Amino acid sequence: MAPSHVFQDPTFWKHFKNKVMEKSWKCNFPPQILIDNIQEDSMLYKDPSVFERRRKGVLPWAKNDTQWVQVLLGACQELARGRSGPYSQQLSKLHVLEALEDFVEHLNCFNTVAMVMASEGQPVKPLSQDSSQVHDIDKLDPIMLVGYSERFEDQVSTSVWQKCVERHTLVNPHHQAHCMWHDCHCMPPCVANCEKLRSKALREMVCDKVSRRLQKTLNGTLSKDMWDVELTYFDGLPQEWLDRAESMMQGMKQ
């Protein structure tokens, strides 16, 4: 019987745990980023009380990787089991739990879609930072969780959010803003190698966008509809690779 969540797969969890402990999620933001523009960002809110508690509450954690790792791993396990516990409660008090919960569910849906794609001859191997092979692992940085909380929980576009989304899309090849899709300065000057890397990144990109649709629109229910991702989500991708993405999704739907 397959595990109900990818974190309950012992092999995946061992790999994920090792990468978290190795700090493969770390983005090296200066912790000061949380308070540099706090007054300006607070003016974007009608009531900035939660925003300010989050910023000031996360600041000590951004300076203590060891404790952050412990809380992350504990909260991920609790969320995967669907149970509240001391770690998730701690993150709830910091007002970043929803962002972590979204990551945990997204990773589960991503794994589900990746298995379907692999069964149809389209293997997905994440090209994540620090060669961790864990999709979106950089979103576990405490400052990333702050930025994503401000954007998707508060519905506010703050300076921290802008820095977080810029970094995430520029560092990860499964986003079309990555230089891989526009030049080869980040890769060895070899046409064959570039083609291979882009093909790998495209599969992760398709898996990412399909798994988001599975998570947000289809409530985790597998169906042929999950491959109907609007092509606007691929805006910025060179036409050749946009055509390949569309062909891949249509092929999977069949």
Secondary structure, DSSP 8 states (H G I E B T S, - for coil): ---SSGGGSHHHHHHHHHHHHTTTT-----TTHHHHTHHHHHTT-SS-HHHHHHHHHHTTGGG-HHHHHHHHHHHHHHHHTT---HHHHHHHHTT-HHHHHHHHHHHHHHHHHHHHHHHTT-------GGG---TTGGGGSHHHHHHHHHHHTS----HHHHHHHHHHHHH-TTSTTSGGGT-STTS-S-HHHHHHHHHHHHHHHHHHHHHHHHHHTSTT---GGGG---GGGGTTS-HHHHHHHHHHHHHHH-
